[in-house]
Amino acid sequence: QVLLVESGGGLAQAGGSLRLSCAASRIIFGINTWAWYRQAPGKQRELVATITSGGSTNYADSVKGRFAISRDNAKNTVYLQMDSLKPEDTAVYYCNLAWGRNNDYWGQGTRVTVSS
């Protein structure tokens, strides 16, 4: 079992920045992928960004050039640096850690609100 604890959400103005963190309760050895998802009110959860254990990253088109995902394996932590925030980035953000066939864990979610 792995517990993921998120932090860093809050209120920001349009054009501002926030940094989300998500720490895992233990080290995951081998190939694994961290991801950030978000769910806006009345919408489905959507993938924001991923980073593999090898450091490869992918982003949703809506956040490319504004968000950056990174990981610190020594701290079992993933980050999401969010710059140039827009009101449409308002959502609950969830971290996800997955490896193997049936290992898929989620954080509790952290709310991000961007005011215009």
Order of alpha helices (4+ residues) and beta strands (2+ residues): beta-beta-beta-beta-beta-beta-beta-beta-beta-beta-beta
